[in-house]
């Protein structure tokens, strides 16, 4: 299966393009990424995870965090774009990189959050995304439930895990 046709990647595209739920984008791609045997931070999916994280930060006015994270996303995109053609197929990769570069420029110049779409070049992928979208309940784009999602969720498991890692001897 092409990596972009995986159900979790389809979820990612729906969340990214339909309601800019970047928190969910991160969640579904992290689940996909961690399901890959021998996954590492060098995997191409991490570029999309970083992009989602950066856009989430930007919309919440964490400009410094957004800027750093989106630059990392762009660098990873360029790295895998040169090394793994599977990840440049079925999406308008050139436009995606241009949109990321525009976002970096806007962040650098203190501009307000500006979303963009990941344009699909494959009719098959577009049909799959449309079919997936029909099965999903999406929160309204721009709603507090989307913009501040990490603050509205029960994060006790995540915080407990962080604390456990912090206490481990180095």
N, C-alpha and C positions, 0 to 999 in steps of 0.2 A: 504494500500500500504506500502510495506517495505520502510523505509526511504531512502535507497540507490537507489530505482527505481523511485524516484521523478525526473521529468525532469530537475530541477535545479541542483540536485546532479549529474545527468548524464552529464550536461554541465560542472560541476566542474571537473569530471574525465577526460573528453575530454581535457579541458584546462590544467589540471595538467600533464597528461601523453603525450599528443600529441605535445604541443608547449611550455610547462612550462610558461604559461601566468598566473602567480600567482596573478596578480592584478585582472584579471577577475575571477579567482577562488574565491577570497575574495568577489567580488561583487555578484556573483550568489549565493554563500552560505549565505551571509548576507541577501539577499532577501528571500531565502528559510527559514532561521532561523526566520526572523521577521514575516513570514507568519504563524508561529506556534502559536496557541492561548497560551497566558501566557508564551511566550518565556522568557528565562533567560540566564544569562551568564554561568550557570551550564549545559546548554544543550550540548549534545555530538557534535553537529555541530560546536560549538565554537572552539573545538580542531582542526578541519580541517581549520577553518577560521584563527586561530592563526598560524597553520603550513604554510599556504599559505603566510601569512604576513611575517613570519620569513624567508621563502625562498626568497621572494621578496627583503627583506632587505639585506640578505646575498649576493645575486647576485649583488646588487648595492653597496657592500662593507660597509654597515652599520653593522659592525661586532657585536658591543655591543647590538644594537637593535635586531639583528637577534638571537643572543645567548639567550637573555632574553625571547624573544617571542617563540622560539622553545622549550625552557625548559618548559614554560607554556603549550604549545601544548602537549608535552609528558606527563606532569602531568595530564592534562585533559583526554588524551587518556587512561592512566592507570586507572583513576577514573571510566570512563564510561565503560571501558573494563571489570571491575569487577562487574559493576552494571546493565548493559543493553546489553544482548547478541545480540540484533538486530543489534548493531553497530559493532560487531565483526564477523558477518556472511557476506558472499559474497565477502569479501576482505581478503587478507592474513594479518591479524591483527598483528600476531607475527613478520612477516617480516617488516611491516610498523613501528612498535615500534623499531625494530633493526636499520632500516634506519634512524629514527629520532635520536636514540642514537649515531649512527655513525656521523651524521651531527653535533650534539652537540660536540662530541669529536674533529671533524675536525675544527669546529669554535674555540674551546678552544685552539687548537694548531696552529691557524692562517692559516689554509689551504684555498685554493681558493674554490669558490662555486662549489658544486657537486650535480647535480639533481639526483633524483631517481623516480621510478614509484610506483604508488599504484597498487599492483598486485591484480587482481580480481580472485576469486576462483569459481565464479558462471558463467556458460556458458550463462545463461539467462541474467545476468547483462552485460556480455561482449557483447552479441548481441545487447542489448539495447544501450550500449555506442557506438558501431559501427554504429548503425542506427542514433543515435543522431549526431555523428561526420560527417556523410554524409550530414547533413543539415546545418552544421556550416561552416562559412568562418573563417579560422584561420590565424592570422598573423604569419610570419616566426619566428620560435624559434630562440632566440638569437638576434633578430633585436632590434634596438633602440625603435621601437614602442611597443615592449613587455617589454623590460628591464626598460624603463623610462616612462611607460604609465601614471603614476600619474602626471608627469610633463608636459605631452603633451595634457592633457584633460582640458576642461573648468571646473575649480573647484570653480567658483564664488559662487554657491549655498552652497557648503560645507563650504567654508570659511565664508560666511555670517552667516550660522547657528552656527558655532563655536563662532563667535564674539557675537552673540545674547546670547548664553549660558554663555559666559564669563562675560557679563554685568549684568546678572541676580543677584539680591541680594541673598546671601547665607542664 
